[in-house]
Structure formats: structure tokens, C-alpha cells
Amino acid sequence: MSTLEIVENAVTQLSPHELARFREWFAEYDGEFWDHQIQADVTAGKLDSLADEALAEYHAGKAIEI
């Protein structure tokens, strides 16, 4: 049995209260993981082309204030 299957099985066994606590924990964990991934992508320059494109559109007058 894979780790994912073990986790899936464990989650199905949670009480409603435990499931709510798990959701809260996982949302925080997932958010932190996402933040670290974005920071790593920024540091590696993976978002530079997107930033350059956005700035070019802004300077070309294609941006609107929201």
C-alpha cells in the first residue's frame, strides 16, 4: 500500500470534528508549501518572462486600473 493510499484511508476514518481540524491543518500546510514554491520560482527566475510581459503591456498602455 502506498503512502497516499494510507493517508486516503486514514482520512476516510476521521470523525467530522477531526476532518474539520485536518482541513484547517492541510490548508495552512498547502499555503506554506505554495509560498515556498513561488519563492523558489522567483529566485530561479522562472517568473521573469511573465513580469517582463506584464511591464511591457503596462508601458504600452494596455493596462487598466482596477
PDB file of N, CA, C and O in Angstrom:
ATOM      1  N   MET A   1       0.858  -1.176   0.000  1.00  0.00           N
ATOM      2  CA  MET A   1       0.000   0.000   0.000  1.00  0.00           C
ATOM      3  C   MET A   1       0.905   1.240   0.000  1.00  0.00           C
ATOM      4  O   MET A   1       1.850   1.331   0.783  1.00  0.00           O
ATOM      5  N   SER A   2       0.600   2.187  -0.887  1.00  0.00           N
ATOM      6  CA  SER A   2       1.400   3.410  -0.971  1.00  0.00           C
ATOM      7  C   SER A   2       1.069   4.354   0.180  1.00  0.00           C
ATOM      8  O   SER A   2       0.039   4.215   0.840  1.00  0.00           O
ATOM      9  N   THR A   3       1.951   5.304   0.403  1.00  0.00           N
ATOM     10  CA  THR A   3       1.714   6.304   1.440  1.00  0.00           C
ATOM     11  C   THR A   3       0.424   7.067   1.162  1.00  0.00           C
ATOM     12  O   THR A   3      -0.344   7.359   2.079  1.00  0.00           O
ATOM     13  N   LEU A   4       0.192   7.389  -0.113  1.00  0.00           N
ATOM     14  CA  LEU A   4      -1.036   8.106  -0.470  1.00  0.00           C
ATOM     15  C   LEU A   4      -2.271   7.283  -0.120  1.00  0.00           C
ATOM     16  O   LEU A   4      -3.240   7.821   0.414  1.00  0.00           O
ATOM     17  N   GLU A   5      -2.246   6.012  -0.409  1.00  0.00           N
ATOM     18  CA  GLU A   5      -3.380   5.149  -0.078  1.00  0.00           C
ATOM     19  C   GLU A   5      -3.592   5.069   1.434  1.00  0.00           C
ATOM     20  O   GLU A   5      -4.731   5.035   1.902  1.00  0.00           O
ATOM     21  N   ILE A   6      -2.514   5.041   2.186  1.00  0.00           N
ATOM     22  CA  ILE A   6      -2.609   5.011   3.649  1.00  0.00           C
ATOM     23  C   ILE A   6      -3.258   6.299   4.151  1.00  0.00           C
ATOM     24  O   ILE A   6      -4.143   6.261   5.006  1.00  0.00           O
ATOM     25  N   VAL A   7      -2.816   7.433   3.618  1.00  0.00           N
ATOM     26  CA  VAL A   7      -3.373   8.726   4.031  1.00  0.00           C
ATOM     27  C   VAL A   7      -4.849   8.809   3.640  1.00  0.00           C
ATOM     28  O   VAL A   7      -5.685   9.222   4.444  1.00  0.00           O
ATOM     29  N   GLU A   8      -5.166   8.418   2.408  1.00  0.00           N
ATOM     30  CA  GLU A   8      -6.563   8.442   1.963  1.00  0.00           C
ATOM     31  C   GLU A   8      -7.442   7.604   2.888  1.00  0.00           C
ATOM     32  O   GLU A   8      -8.525   8.037   3.284  1.00  0.00           O
ATOM     33  N   ASN A   9      -6.979   6.419   3.224  1.00  0.00           N
ATOM     34  CA  ASN A   9      -7.735   5.540   4.103  1.00  0.00           C
ATOM     35  C   ASN A   9      -7.906   6.167   5.480  1.00  0.00           C
ATOM     36  O   ASN A   9      -8.993   6.118   6.056  1.00  0.00           O
ATOM     37  N   ALA A  10      -6.833   6.757   6.012  1.00  0.00           N
ATOM     38  CA  ALA A  10      -6.903   7.390   7.329  1.00  0.00           C
ATOM     39  C   ALA A  10      -7.896   8.545   7.319  1.00  0.00           C
ATOM     40  O   ALA A  10      -8.665   8.711   8.266  1.00  0.00           O
ATOM     41  N   VAL A  11      -7.885   9.345   6.255  1.00  0.00           N
ATOM     42  CA  VAL A  11      -8.798  10.498   6.175  1.00  0.00           C
ATOM     43  C   VAL A  11     -10.244  10.024   6.162  1.00  0.00           C
ATOM     44  O   VAL A  11     -11.105  10.659   6.772  1.00  0.00           O
ATOM     45  N   THR A  12     -10.521   8.936   5.488  1.00  0.00           N
ATOM     46  CA  THR A  12     -11.912   8.442   5.447  1.00  0.00           C
ATOM     47  C   THR A  12     -12.389   7.949   6.806  1.00  0.00           C
ATOM     48  O   THR A  12     -13.591   7.804   7.028  1.00  0.00           O
ATOM     49  N   GLN A  13     -11.454   7.690   7.718  1.00  0.00           N
ATOM     50  CA  GLN A  13     -11.807   7.201   9.049  1.00  0.00           C
ATOM     51  C   GLN A  13     -11.985   8.321  10.077  1.00  0.00           C
ATOM     52  O   GLN A  13     -12.365   8.056  11.218  1.00  0.00           O
ATOM     53  N   LEU A  14     -11.714   9.567   9.683  1.00  0.00           N
ATOM     54  CA  LEU A  14     -11.803  10.685  10.621  1.00  0.00           C
ATOM     55  C   LEU A  14     -13.242  11.018  10.975  1.00  0.00           C
ATOM     56  O   LEU A  14     -14.147  10.890  10.150  1.00  0.00           O
ATOM     57  N   SER A  15     -13.438  11.443  12.203  1.00  0.00           N
ATOM     58  CA  SER A  15     -14.751  11.938  12.621  1.00  0.00           C
ATOM     59  C   SER A  15     -14.961  13.305  11.974  1.00  0.00           C
ATOM     60  O   SER A  15     -14.000  13.913  11.501  1.00  0.00           O
ATOM     61  N   PRO A  16     -16.192  13.797  11.944  1.00  0.00           N
ATOM     62  CA  PRO A  16     -16.410  15.135  11.371  1.00  0.00           C
ATOM     63  C   PRO A  16     -15.539  16.218  12.026  1.00  0.00           C
ATOM     64  O   PRO A  16     -15.021  17.100  11.341  1.00  0.00           O
ATOM     65  N   HIS A  17     -15.384  16.148  13.341  1.00  0.00           N
ATOM     66  CA  HIS A  17     -14.547  17.122  14.040  1.00  0.00           C
ATOM     67  C   HIS A  17     -13.085  16.989  13.618  1.00  0.00           C
ATOM     68  O   HIS A  17     -12.421  17.989  13.347  1.00  0.00           O
ATOM     69  N   GLU A  18     -12.587  15.757  13.563  1.00  0.00           N
ATOM     70  CA  GLU A  18     -11.204  15.532  13.147  1.00  0.00           C
ATOM     71  C   GLU A  18     -10.989  15.954  11.692  1.00  0.00           C
ATOM     72  O   GLU A  18      -9.939  16.498  11.348  1.00  0.00           O
ATOM     73  N   LEU A  19     -11.980  15.703  10.846  1.00  0.00           N
ATOM     74  CA  LEU A  19     -11.875  16.094   9.442  1.00  0.00           C
ATOM     75  C   LEU A  19     -11.796  17.612   9.310  1.00  0.00           C
ATOM     76  O   LEU A  19     -11.043  18.128   8.485  1.00  0.00           O
ATOM     77  N   ALA A  20     -12.560  18.314  10.111  1.00  0.00           N
ATOM     78  CA  ALA A  20     -12.506  19.779  10.091  1.00  0.00           C
ATOM     79  C   ALA A  20     -11.127  20.257  10.523  1.00  0.00           C
ATOM     80  O   ALA A  20     -10.568  21.168   9.911  1.00  0.00           O
ATOM     81  N   ARG A  21     -10.577  19.656  11.563  1.00  0.00           N
ATOM     82  CA  ARG A  21      -9.231  20.022  12.023  1.00  0.00           C
ATOM     83  C   ARG A  21      -8.188  19.691  10.965  1.00  0.00           C
ATOM     84  O   ARG A  21      -7.244  20.454  10.759  1.00  0.00           O
ATOM     85  N   PHE A  22      -8.356  18.546  10.288  1.00  0.00           N
ATOM     86  CA  PHE A  22      -7.435  18.156   9.226  1.00  0.00           C
ATOM     87  C   PHE A  22      -7.497  19.150   8.068  1.00  0.00           C
ATOM     88  O   PHE A  22      -6.460  19.554   7.542  1.00  0.00           O
ATOM     89  N   ARG A  23      -8.694  19.541   7.674  1.00  0.00           N
ATOM     90  CA  ARG A  23      -8.842  20.523   6.590  1.00  0.00           C
ATOM     91  C   ARG A  23      -8.114  21.823   6.933  1.00  0.00           C
ATOM     92  O   ARG A  23      -7.408  22.393   6.101  1.00  0.00           O
ATOM     93  N   GLU A  24      -8.297  22.274   8.159  1.00  0.00           N
ATOM     94  CA  GLU A  24      -7.646  23.507   8.601  1.00  0.00           C
ATOM     95  C   GLU A  24      -6.132  23.357   8.547  1.00  0.00           C
ATOM     96  O   GLU A  24      -5.434  24.232   8.034  1.00  0.00           O
ATOM     97  N   TRP A  25      -5.626  22.248   9.076  1.00  0.00           N
ATOM     98  CA  TRP A  25      -4.190  21.996   9.048  1.00  0.00           C
ATOM     99  C   TRP A  25      -3.679  21.921   7.619  1.00  0.00           C
ATOM    100  O   TRP A  25      -2.652  22.515   7.293  1.00  0.00           O
ATOM    101  N   PHE A  26      -4.393  21.190   6.759  1.00  0.00           N
ATOM    102  CA  PHE A  26      -3.915  20.996   5.400  1.00  0.00           C
ATOM    103  C   PHE A  26      -3.936  22.306   4.615  1.00  0.00           C
ATOM    104  O   PHE A  26      -3.029  22.556   3.821  1.00  0.00           O
ATOM    105  N   ALA A  27      -4.940  23.138   4.815  1.00  0.00           N
ATOM    106  CA  ALA A  27      -4.999  24.424   4.124  1.00  0.00           C
ATOM    107  C   ALA A  27      -3.780  25.266   4.490  1.00  0.00           C
ATOM    108  O   ALA A  27      -3.177  25.900   3.624  1.00  0.00           O
ATOM    109  N   GLU A  28      -3.419  25.272   5.770  1.00  0.00           N
ATOM    110  CA  GLU A  28      -2.236  26.024   6.203  1.00  0.00           C
ATOM    111  C   GLU A  28      -0.960  25.413   5.624  1.00  0.00           C
ATOM    112  O   GLU A  28      -0.099  26.132   5.116  1.00  0.00           O
ATOM    113  N   TYR A  29      -0.843  24.108   5.701  1.00  0.00           N
ATOM    114  CA  TYR A  29       0.328  23.402   5.163  1.00  0.00           C
ATOM    115  C   TYR A  29       0.466  23.656   3.665  1.00  0.00           C
ATOM    116  O   TYR A  29       1.554  23.964   3.180  1.00  0.00           O
ATOM    117  N   ASP A  30      -0.628  23.527   2.943  1.00  0.00           N
ATOM    118  CA  ASP A  30      -0.608  23.705   1.493  1.00  0.00           C
ATOM    119  C   ASP A  30      -0.238  25.142   1.130  1.00  0.00           C
ATOM    120  O   ASP A  30       0.504  25.371   0.175  1.00  0.00           O
ATOM    121  N   GLY A  31      -0.752  26.105   1.885  1.00  0.00           N
ATOM    122  CA  GLY A  31      -0.413  27.501   1.648  1.00  0.00           C
ATOM    123  C   GLY A  31       1.060  27.770   1.849  1.00  0.00           C
ATOM    124  O   GLY A  31       1.679  28.477   1.055  1.00  0.00           O
ATOM    125  N   GLU A  32       1.628  27.212   2.905  1.00  0.00           N
ATOM    126  CA  GLU A  32       3.060  27.380   3.166  1.00  0.00           C
ATOM    127  C   GLU A  32       3.893  26.710   2.073  1.00  0.00           C
ATOM    128  O   GLU A  32       4.907  27.255   1.635  1.00  0.00           O
ATOM    129  N   PHE A  33       3.465  25.541   1.641  1.00  0.00           N
ATOM    130  CA  PHE A  33       4.165  24.834   0.573  1.00  0.00           C
ATOM    131  C   PHE A  33       4.145  25.669  -0.700  1.00  0.00           C
ATOM    132  O   PHE A  33       5.166  25.810  -1.373  1.00  0.00           O
ATOM    133  N   TRP A  34       2.972  26.225  -1.030  1.00  0.00           N
ATOM    134  CA  TRP A  34       2.818  27.070  -2.212  1.00  0.00           C
ATOM    135  C   TRP A  34       3.723  28.300  -2.114  1.00  0.00           C
ATOM    136  O   TRP A  34       4.388  28.658  -3.086  1.00  0.00           O
ATOM    137  N   ASP A  35       3.751  28.945  -0.950  1.00  0.00           N
ATOM    138  CA  ASP A  35       4.609  30.118  -0.751  1.00  0.00           C
ATOM    139  C   ASP A  35       6.080  29.778  -1.010  1.00  0.00           C
ATOM    140  O   ASP A  35       6.791  30.539  -1.666  1.00  0.00           O
ATOM    141  N   HIS A  36       6.529  28.634  -0.493  1.00  0.00           N
ATOM    142  CA  HIS A  36       7.921  28.222  -0.696  1.00  0.00           C
ATOM    143  C   HIS A  36       8.199  27.948  -2.178  1.00  0.00           C
ATOM    144  O   HIS A  36       9.269  28.279  -2.689  1.00  0.00           O
ATOM    145  N   GLN A  37       7.227  27.341  -2.859  1.00  0.00           N
ATOM    146  CA  GLN A  37       7.412  27.041  -4.277  1.00  0.00           C
ATOM    147  C   GLN A  37       7.484  28.322  -5.101  1.00  0.00           C
ATOM    148  O   GLN A  37       8.327  28.442  -5.989  1.00  0.00           O
ATOM    149  N   ILE A  38       6.605  29.276  -4.811  1.00  0.00           N
ATOM    150  CA  ILE A  38       6.633  30.556  -5.529  1.00  0.00           C
ATOM    151  C   ILE A  38       7.970  31.258  -5.284  1.00  0.00           C
ATOM    152  O   ILE A  38       8.574  31.781  -6.220  1.00  0.00           O
ATOM    153  N   GLN A  39       8.432  31.272  -4.038  1.00  0.00           N
ATOM    154  CA  GLN A  39       9.709  31.917  -3.724  1.00  0.00           C
ATOM    155  C   GLN A  39      10.847  31.245  -4.474  1.00  0.00           C
ATOM    156  O   GLN A  39      11.732  31.923  -4.997  1.00  0.00           O
ATOM    157  N   ALA A  40      10.834  29.926  -4.532  1.00  0.00           N
ATOM    158  CA  ALA A  40      11.879  29.205  -5.267  1.00  0.00           C
ATOM    159  C   ALA A  40      11.825  29.547  -6.754  1.00  0.00           C
ATOM    160  O   ALA A  40      12.868  29.713  -7.388  1.00  0.00           O
ATOM    161  N   ASP A  41      10.622  29.654  -7.315  1.00  0.00           N
ATOM    162  CA  ASP A  41      10.478  30.010  -8.727  1.00  0.00           C
ATOM    163  C   ASP A  41      10.958  31.432  -8.992  1.00  0.00           C
ATOM    164  O   ASP A  41      11.594  31.695 -10.013  1.00  0.00           O
ATOM    165  N   VAL A  42      10.653  32.350  -8.075  1.00  0.00           N
ATOM    166  CA  VAL A  42      11.117  33.738  -8.216  1.00  0.00           C
ATOM    167  C   VAL A  42      12.643  33.776  -8.178  1.00  0.00           C
ATOM    168  O   VAL A  42      13.275  34.411  -9.022  1.00  0.00           O
ATOM    169  N   THR A  43      13.223  33.101  -7.208  1.00  0.00           N
ATOM    170  CA  THR A  43      14.679  33.078  -7.057  1.00  0.00           C
ATOM    171  C   THR A  43      15.352  32.484  -8.295  1.00  0.00           C
ATOM    172  O   THR A  43      16.421  32.937  -8.704  1.00  0.00           O
ATOM    173  N   ALA A  44      14.722  31.471  -8.885  1.00  0.00           N
ATOM    174  CA  ALA A  44      15.288  30.811 -10.065  1.00  0.00           C
ATOM    175  C   ALA A  44      15.025  31.592 -11.355  1.00  0.00           C
ATOM    176  O   ALA A  44      15.519  31.223 -12.421  1.00  0.00           O
ATOM    177  N   GLY A  45      14.244  32.676 -11.253  1.00  0.00           N
ATOM    178  CA  GLY A  45      13.971  33.486 -12.437  1.00  0.00           C
ATOM    179  C   GLY A  45      12.874  32.940 -13.328  1.00  0.00           C
ATOM    180  O   GLY A  45      12.708  33.403 -14.456  1.00  0.00           O
ATOM    181  N   LYS A  46      12.127  31.970 -12.844  1.00  0.00           N
ATOM    182  CA  LYS A  46      11.094  31.344 -13.673  1.00  0.00           C
ATOM    183  C   LYS A  46       9.921  32.270 -13.986  1.00  0.00           C
ATOM    184  O   LYS A  46       9.155  32.008 -14.913  1.00  0.00           O
ATOM    185  N   LEU A  47       9.778  33.344 -13.222  1.00  0.00           N
ATOM    186  CA  LEU A  47       8.657  34.256 -13.441  1.00  0.00           C
ATOM    187  C   LEU A  47       9.080  35.542 -14.150  1.00  0.00           C
ATOM    188  O   LEU A  47       8.252  36.415 -14.410  1.00  0.00           O
ATOM    189  N   ASP A  48      10.357  35.653 -14.456  1.00  0.00           N
ATOM    190  CA  ASP A  48      10.871  36.879 -15.072  1.00  0.00           C
ATOM    191  C   ASP A  48      10.173  37.208 -16.388  1.00  0.00           C
ATOM    192  O   ASP A  48       9.840  38.367 -16.637  1.00  0.00           O
ATOM    193  N   SER A  49       9.948  36.208 -17.229  1.00  0.00           N
ATOM    194  CA  SER A  49       9.325  36.475 -18.527  1.00  0.00           C
ATOM    195  C   SER A  49       7.898  36.974 -18.352  1.00  0.00           C
ATOM    196  O   SER A  49       7.438  37.818 -19.121  1.00  0.00           O
ATOM    197  N   LEU A  50       7.198  36.462 -17.352  1.00  0.00           N
ATOM    198  CA  LEU A  50       5.837  36.941 -17.095  1.00  0.00           C
ATOM    199  C   LEU A  50       5.842  38.379 -16.601  1.00  0.00           C
ATOM    200  O   LEU A  50       4.999  39.180 -17.004  1.00  0.00           O
ATOM    201  N   ALA A  51       6.778  38.704 -15.738  1.00  0.00           N
ATOM    202  CA  ALA A  51       6.897  40.077 -15.243  1.00  0.00           C
ATOM    203  C   ALA A  51       7.264  41.020 -16.383  1.00  0.00           C
ATOM    204  O   ALA A  51       6.716  42.119 -16.478  1.00  0.00           O
ATOM    205  N   ASP A  52       8.183  40.605 -17.244  1.00  0.00           N
ATOM    206  CA  ASP A  52       8.577  41.431 -18.386  1.00  0.00           C
ATOM    207  C   ASP A  52       7.396  41.681 -19.317  1.00  0.00           C
ATOM    208  O   ASP A  52       7.203  42.793 -19.809  1.00  0.00           O
ATOM    209  N   GLU A  53       6.621  40.648 -19.549  1.00  0.00           N
ATOM    210  CA  GLU A  53       5.437  40.781 -20.413  1.00  0.00           C
ATOM    211  C   GLU A  53       4.418  41.743 -19.803  1.00  0.00           C
ATOM    212  O   GLU A  53       3.863  42.589 -20.503  1.00  0.00           O
ATOM    213  N   ALA A  54       4.178  41.613 -18.517  1.00  0.00           N
ATOM    214  CA  ALA A  54       3.223  42.498 -17.838  1.00  0.00           C
ATOM    215  C   ALA A  54       3.694  43.940 -17.880  1.00  0.00           C
ATOM    216  O   ALA A  54       2.900  44.846 -18.135  1.00  0.00           O
ATOM    217  N   LEU A  55       4.975  44.162 -17.634  1.00  0.00           N
ATOM    218  CA  LEU A  55       5.509  45.525 -17.678  1.00  0.00           C
ATOM    219  C   LEU A  55       5.435  46.106 -19.082  1.00  0.00           C
ATOM    220  O   LEU A  55       5.136  47.288 -19.250  1.00  0.00           O
ATOM    221  N   ALA A  56       5.703  45.291 -20.082  1.00  0.00           N
ATOM    222  CA  ALA A  56       5.621  45.763 -21.466  1.00  0.00           C
ATOM    223  C   ALA A  56       4.195  46.176 -21.810  1.00  0.00           C
ATOM    224  O   ALA A  56       3.987  47.202 -22.458  1.00  0.00           O
ATOM    225  N   GLU A  57       3.220  45.391 -21.384  1.00  0.00           N
ATOM    226  CA  GLU A  57       1.813  45.733 -21.628  1.00  0.00           C
ATOM    227  C   GLU A  57       1.436  47.009 -20.879  1.00  0.00           C
ATOM    228  O   GLU A  57       0.701  47.845 -21.405  1.00  0.00           O
ATOM    229  N   TYR A  58       1.926  47.157 -19.677  1.00  0.00           N
ATOM    230  CA  TYR A  58       1.645  48.360 -18.901  1.00  0.00           C
ATOM    231  C   TYR A  58       2.216  49.596 -19.600  1.00  0.00           C
ATOM    232  O   TYR A  58       1.528  50.603 -19.764  1.00  0.00           O
ATOM    233  N   HIS A  59       3.464  49.505 -20.002  1.00  0.00           N
ATOM    234  CA  HIS A  59       4.124  50.648 -20.658  1.00  0.00           C
ATOM    235  C   HIS A  59       3.521  50.939 -22.033  1.00  0.00           C
ATOM    236  O   HIS A  59       3.626  52.060 -22.529  1.00  0.00           O
ATOM    237  N   ALA A  60       2.895  49.943 -22.644  1.00  0.00           N
ATOM    238  CA  ALA A  60       2.245  50.124 -23.945  1.00  0.00           C
ATOM    239  C   ALA A  60       0.828  50.679 -23.782  1.00  0.00           C
ATOM    240  O   ALA A  60       0.115  50.883 -24.765  1.00  0.00           O
ATOM    241  N   GLY A  61       0.431  50.919 -22.539  1.00  0.00           N
ATOM    242  CA  GLY A  61      -0.904  51.468 -22.291  1.00  0.00           C
ATOM    243  C   GLY A  61      -2.024  50.460 -22.355  1.00  0.00           C
ATOM    244  O   GLY A  61      -3.188  50.836 -22.489  1.00  0.00           O
ATOM    245  N   LYS A  62      -1.693  49.176 -22.262  1.00  0.00           N
ATOM    246  CA  LYS A  62      -2.713  48.127 -22.352  1.00  0.00           C
ATOM    247  C   LYS A  62      -3.300  47.760 -20.993  1.00  0.00           C
ATOM    248  O   LYS A  62      -4.193  46.918 -20.910  1.00  0.00           O
ATOM    249  N   ALA A  63      -2.804  48.384 -19.935  1.00  0.00           N
ATOM    250  CA  ALA A  63      -3.297  48.080 -18.592  1.00  0.00           C
ATOM    251  C   ALA A  63      -4.424  49.034 -18.227  1.00  0.00           C
ATOM    252  O   ALA A  63      -4.442  50.191 -18.649  1.00  0.00           O
ATOM    253  N   ILE A  64      -5.364  48.528 -17.436  1.00  0.00           N
ATOM    254  CA  ILE A  64      -6.434  49.376 -16.932  1.00  0.00           C
ATOM    255  C   ILE A  64      -6.406  49.333 -15.419  1.00  0.00           C
ATOM    256  O   ILE A  64      -6.031  48.323 -14.823  1.00  0.00           O
ATOM    257  N   GLU A  65      -6.797  50.417 -14.810  1.00  0.00           N
ATOM    258  CA  GLU A  65      -6.828  50.479 -13.353  1.00  0.00           C
ATOM    259  C   GLU A  65      -8.026  49.685 -12.859  1.00  0.00           C
ATOM    260  O   GLU A  65      -9.124  49.778 -13.408  1.00  0.00           O
ATOM    261  N   ILE A  66      -7.797  48.907 -11.818  1.00  0.00           N
ATOM    262  CA  ILE A  66      -8.915  48.137 -11.249  1.00  0.00           C
ATOM    263  C   ILE A  66      -9.213  48.576  -9.840  1.00  0.00           C
ATOM    264  O   ILE A  66     -10.121  48.040  -9.205  1.00  0.00           O
TER     265      ILE A  66
END
